Amino acid sequence: MEQMLSLQEKIISDTGGSSTVTIFLNNYRKIQQERYENGEIKLNTLKQKAAPLRVFDERFGTRPLDAITVKDVVSVLEEYKARGHNRMGQIFRKVLIDVFREAQQTGDVPPGFNPAESAKKPQVRISRQRLTFDEWMMIYNAAEKDGYFLQRGMLLALMTGQRLSDICKMQFSDIRDGYLHVEQQKTGTRIAIPLALRCDKLNLTLDDVVSSCRDCVLSPWLLHHHHAKGTAKRGGMVKPATLTVAFKKARDSVDYNWRANGTPPSFHEQRSLSERLFREQGVDTKILLGHSHQKMTDIYNDARGKEWKKLVI
């Protein structure tokens, strides 16, 4: 197979034609791997490209890359739509846009040639509910019955506005000079959050929450296991999946109709709640959440109809 591809590449090179989809994608994958190794993209980004590239290769592998049309791209997007997988369609389109941009750089397609960019972006209806503070309190109180680390995790989520994976990675050594230092796993953004930060709704400071994480168990992690169980070790880090399951268990134990307005809120929805609470206090939530653009922060500020907008006079 590799010999056949090499022969095709030689013919294309000699004739000056465009690479086939399969040949170009082989090169594209190598470029993406190099970008990951150089720290230009995250591992999750690299992994996310795999499935769309496989679909593109399976459908159009023998076609010249410059012969792919908008109609070809739309045909795949329509298949995703028919299966109710519009989000996957969005990812497919996004990855192909990057493929054709890379192809422009290598001269495999003319400048500006990008049929994926011309294809309409699939629309995804957001069904996951936002979390109100009252709902948060119900889950927090329910968490007391079981997950000893869950309440601390929820407090850290609300006080810092950080993502699940970053909360699990927080260590006591990250606290220096009165700040909790966070390097976000997803974006690499580095944030220093003052321990003096106070949440008026909780009547707590970040320092109060950090202090509650210090207990009789010796551990470098703010969130840690108290007992050895399964693969978890006493003092070991609480993994994101463990925290997710504990949150869901506490949420579902509450006598409340979580599906009244869509999909029940997940642990991640605390990030939006944190943004809304701190924006109300006048805190710069764009910095707190680690966003580059205010537009992204404003998305988190949208309560999706769960809260009343009060006019201040």
C-alpha positions as CSV (number, residue, x, y, z in Angstrom):
1,M,0.0,0.0,0.0
2,E,2.8,2.4,0.9
3,Q,4.6,1.6,-2.3
4,M,1.4,2.3,-4.3
5,L,1.0,5.7,-2.5
6,S,4.7,6.5,-3.2
7,L,4.2,5.8,-6.9
8,Q,1.0,7.9,-7.0
9,E,2.9,10.7,-5.3
10,K,5.7,10.5,-7.9
11,I,3.2,10.6,-10.7
12,I,1.4,13.6,-9.2
13,S,4.7,15.4,-8.6
14,D,5.9,14.7,-12.2
15,T,2.6,15.9,-13.8
16,G,2.0,18.8,-11.4
17,G,-1.4,17.6,-10.4
18,S,-3.1,17.9,-7.0
19,S,-2.6,15.1,-4.4
20,T,-5.4,12.7,-3.9
21,V,-7.3,13.1,-0.6
22,T,-5.5,10.0,0.9
23,I,-2.0,11.1,0.0
24,F,-2.6,14.6,1.3
25,L,-4.2,13.4,4.5
26,N,-1.1,11.2,5.2
27,N,1.0,14.4,5.0
28,Y,-1.5,16.4,7.0
29,R,-1.5,13.9,9.8
30,K,2.3,14.1,10.0
31,I,2.1,17.9,10.1
32,Q,-0.4,17.7,13.0
33,Q,1.7,15.2,14.9
34,E,4.7,17.6,14.6
35,R,2.6,20.5,15.8
36,Y,1.6,18.5,18.8
37,E,5.2,17.5,19.6
38,N,6.2,21.2,19.3
39,G,3.5,22.2,21.7
40,E,1.4,24.1,19.1
41,I,-1.7,22.0,19.7
42,K,-3.1,20.0,22.6
43,L,-3.4,16.2,22.6
44,N,-7.2,16.5,22.7
45,T,-7.1,18.6,19.5
46,L,-5.0,16.0,17.8
47,K,-7.3,13.2,18.8
48,Q,-10.4,15.2,17.8
49,K,-9.2,15.3,14.2
50,A,-8.8,11.6,13.9
51,A,-12.5,10.6,13.2
52,P,-13.3,13.4,10.7
53,L,-10.1,12.7,8.8
54,R,-11.0,9.0,8.6
55,V,-14.5,9.7,7.3
56,F,-13.1,12.1,4.7
57,D,-10.5,9.6,3.6
58,E,-13.0,6.7,3.4
59,R,-15.5,8.8,1.3
60,F,-13.2,10.6,-1.0
61,G,-9.7,9.0,-0.7
62,T,-9.1,8.4,-4.4
63,R,-10.3,11.9,-5.5
64,P,-7.9,14.7,-6.2
65,L,-8.1,17.2,-3.3
66,D,-8.8,20.1,-5.7
67,A,-11.8,18.2,-7.1
68,I,-13.7,18.2,-3.8
69,T,-16.8,20.4,-4.0
70,V,-19.0,22.1,-1.5
71,K,-21.7,19.6,-2.5
72,D,-19.3,16.8,-1.4
73,V,-18.8,18.3,2.0
74,V,-22.5,19.1,2.4
75,S,-23.4,15.4,1.6
76,V,-21.4,14.3,4.7
77,L,-22.9,17.0,6.9
78,E,-26.4,15.9,5.8
79,E,-25.6,12.4,6.9
80,Y,-24.6,13.6,10.3
81,K,-27.8,15.7,10.5
82,A,-30.0,12.7,9.6
83,R,-28.5,10.7,12.4
84,G,-29.0,13.6,14.9
85,H,-25.2,14.2,15.1
86,N,-25.0,17.9,14.2
87,R,-22.2,18.4,16.7
88,M,-20.1,15.8,15.0
89,G,-20.9,17.6,11.7
90,Q,-19.6,20.8,13.1
91,I,-16.3,19.1,14.1
92,F,-16.1,17.5,10.6
93,R,-16.5,20.8,8.9
94,K,-14.0,22.6,11.2
95,V,-11.3,19.9,10.6
96,L,-11.8,20.0,6.9
97,I,-11.5,23.8,6.9
98,D,-8.1,23.4,8.4
99,V,-7.2,20.6,6.0
100,F,-7.9,22.9,3.0
101,R,-6.1,25.8,4.6
102,E,-3.0,23.6,5.0
103,A,-3.4,22.4,1.4
104,Q,-3.3,26.1,0.2
105,Q,0.0,26.5,2.1
106,T,1.5,23.4,0.4
107,G,0.1,24.4,-3.1
108,D,-2.1,21.3,-3.4
109,V,-5.1,23.6,-4.0
110,P,-5.3,27.1,-5.3
111,P,-5.3,30.1,-2.9
112,G,-8.8,30.6,-1.4
113,F,-10.0,27.1,-2.3
114,N,-11.9,25.8,0.7
115,P,-15.2,24.0,0.0
116,A,-15.6,23.2,3.7
117,E,-15.6,26.9,4.6
118,S,-18.4,27.5,2.0
119,A,-20.5,24.8,3.5
120,K,-23.1,26.0,6.0
121,K,-22.2,25.3,9.6
122,P,-24.6,22.7,11.2
123,Q,-26.8,24.2,13.9
124,V,-26.8,22.6,17.3
125,R,-29.6,23.2,19.7
126,I,-28.2,23.7,23.2
127,S,-30.3,21.6,25.5
128,R,-28.1,21.4,28.6
129,Q,-29.5,23.6,31.4
130,R,-27.7,26.3,33.2
131,L,-27.3,25.9,37.0
132,T,-28.9,28.4,39.4
133,F,-27.4,29.1,42.8
134,D,-30.4,27.6,44.5
135,E,-30.0,24.4,42.5
136,W,-26.3,24.4,43.3
137,M,-27.1,24.6,47.0
138,M,-29.4,21.6,46.7
139,I,-26.7,19.5,45.1
140,Y,-24.1,20.8,47.6
141,N,-26.2,19.8,50.5
142,A,-26.9,16.4,49.0
143,A,-23.1,15.9,48.5
144,E,-22.6,15.9,52.2
145,K,-24.1,12.5,52.5
146,D,-21.5,10.7,50.4
147,G,-18.6,12.3,48.5
148,Y,-16.4,14.0,51.1
149,F,-14.3,15.5,48.3
150,L,-17.3,16.6,46.2
151,Q,-18.3,19.5,48.4
152,R,-14.7,20.8,48.3
153,G,-14.7,20.3,44.5
154,M,-17.9,22.2,44.1
155,L,-16.6,25.1,46.3
156,L,-13.4,25.3,44.2
157,A,-15.5,25.2,41.0
158,L,-17.6,28.2,42.2
159,M,-14.8,30.1,43.7
160,T,-12.3,29.8,40.8
161,G,-14.5,29.3,37.7
162,Q,-12.1,26.7,36.4
163,R,-12.7,23.6,34.3
164,L,-13.1,20.2,35.9
165,S,-9.6,18.9,34.8
166,D,-7.9,22.0,36.2
167,I,-9.7,21.7,39.5
168,C,-8.6,18.1,39.9
169,K,-5.0,19.1,39.2
170,M,-4.8,21.9,41.8
171,Q,-2.0,21.4,44.3
172,F,-1.0,23.2,47.5
173,S,2.3,24.0,45.9
174,D,0.3,26.1,43.4
175,I,-0.4,28.6,46.2
176,R,2.3,31.3,46.3
177,D,2.4,34.9,47.5
178,G,-1.4,35.0,48.3
179,Y,-2.5,33.6,44.9
180,L,-3.6,30.2,43.5
181,H,-1.8,29.7,40.3
182,V,-3.6,27.8,37.5
183,E,-2.2,26.8,34.1
184,Q,-5.2,25.7,32.2
185,Q,-4.8,22.3,30.6
186,K,-7.1,23.1,27.6
187,T,-5.5,26.4,26.5
188,G,-2.3,26.8,28.4
189,T,-3.6,30.1,29.8
190,R,-1.9,31.0,33.1
191,I,-4.0,32.7,35.8
192,A,-3.2,33.8,39.3
193,I,-6.4,34.0,41.5
194,P,-6.1,35.9,44.7
195,L,-6.9,33.9,47.9
196,A,-8.7,37.1,49.1
197,L,-11.3,36.7,46.3
198,R,-14.7,36.6,48.0
199,C,-18.0,35.1,46.8
200,D,-20.8,37.2,48.4
201,K,-23.4,34.5,47.8
202,L,-21.3,31.9,49.7
203,N,-19.9,34.4,52.2
204,L,-16.5,32.7,51.7
205,T,-13.1,33.6,50.3
206,L,-10.9,31.3,48.2
207,D,-8.6,31.2,51.2
208,D,-11.4,29.7,53.3
209,V,-12.1,27.0,50.7
210,V,-8.4,26.2,50.4
211,S,-8.1,25.9,54.1
212,S,-11.0,23.5,54.2
213,C,-9.0,21.2,51.8
214,R,-6.2,20.9,54.4
215,D,-7.0,17.9,56.6
216,C,-5.5,15.0,58.4
217,V,-4.6,13.2,55.2
218,L,-1.1,14.1,53.8
219,S,-1.5,15.0,50.2
220,P,-0.2,17.4,47.6
221,W,-3.6,17.7,46.0
222,L,-6.4,20.1,47.1
223,L,-8.9,17.4,46.2
224,H,-7.7,14.0,47.4
225,H,-9.0,10.6,48.5
226,H,-9.3,9.9,52.3
227,H,-9.3,6.1,51.8
228,A,-7.7,3.6,49.5
229,K,-10.4,2.1,47.2
230,G,-9.9,0.3,44.0
231,T,-7.2,2.1,42.1
232,A,-7.5,5.2,44.2
233,K,-4.9,5.6,46.9
234,R,-5.2,7.5,50.2
235,G,-4.1,11.0,49.5
236,G,-4.2,10.5,45.8
237,M,-5.7,12.9,43.3
238,V,-9.4,12.7,42.6
239,K,-9.7,12.1,38.9
240,P,-12.2,14.1,36.7
241,A,-14.3,11.0,36.0
242,T,-14.7,10.3,39.7
243,L,-15.7,13.9,40.4
244,T,-18.2,13.8,37.5
245,V,-19.9,10.6,38.7
246,A,-20.0,11.9,42.3
247,F,-21.7,15.2,41.1
248,K,-24.2,13.3,39.0
249,K,-25.0,11.0,41.9
250,A,-25.6,13.9,44.3
251,R,-27.6,15.8,41.7
252,D,-29.9,12.8,40.9
253,S,-30.4,12.1,44.6
254,V,-32.2,15.5,45.0
255,D,-36.0,15.4,44.7
256,Y,-36.1,17.9,41.8
257,N,-37.2,17.7,38.2
258,W,-33.8,18.3,36.5
259,R,-35.2,17.5,33.0
260,A,-38.0,20.2,33.0
261,N,-36.0,22.5,30.8
262,G,-33.6,20.2,29.0
263,T,-30.6,18.0,29.9
264,P,-29.7,18.1,33.6
265,P,-26.7,20.4,34.4
266,S,-23.3,18.8,34.6
267,F,-20.3,19.7,36.8
268,H,-19.1,22.0,34.1
269,E,-22.1,24.3,34.5
270,Q,-20.6,25.6,37.7
271,R,-18.1,27.5,35.5
272,S,-21.0,29.5,34.1
273,L,-22.6,30.0,37.5
274,S,-19.3,31.2,38.9
275,E,-19.0,33.7,36.0
276,R,-22.5,35.1,36.6
277,L,-22.0,35.4,40.3
278,F,-18.6,37.2,40.1
279,R,-19.7,39.4,37.2
280,E,-22.5,40.6,39.4
281,Q,-19.9,41.6,42.0
282,G,-17.9,43.5,39.4
283,V,-15.0,41.0,39.0
284,D,-13.2,40.8,35.6
285,T,-14.6,37.3,34.7
286,K,-12.8,37.3,31.4
287,I,-9.5,37.0,33.3
288,L,-10.9,34.7,35.9
289,L,-12.1,32.2,33.2
290,G,-9.0,32.6,31.2
291,H,-10.7,33.7,28.0
292,S,-8.9,35.6,25.2
293,H,-12.1,37.3,24.0
294,Q,-15.0,38.8,25.9
295,K,-17.4,37.2,23.5
296,M,-16.6,33.8,24.9
297,T,-17.1,35.0,28.5
298,D,-20.5,36.5,27.5
299,I,-21.6,33.0,26.4
300,Y,-21.0,31.8,29.9
301,N,-23.0,34.7,31.2
302,D,-26.1,33.6,29.3
303,A,-28.4,31.9,31.9
304,R,-30.5,30.4,29.0
305,G,-33.8,31.6,30.5
306,K,-33.2,30.2,33.9
307,E,-32.8,33.6,35.7
308,W,-34.5,36.9,35.6
309,K,-32.5,39.9,34.4
310,K,-33.0,42.6,37.1
311,L,-33.0,46.3,36.3
312,V,-30.8,48.1,38.7
313,I,-31.9,51.7,39.5
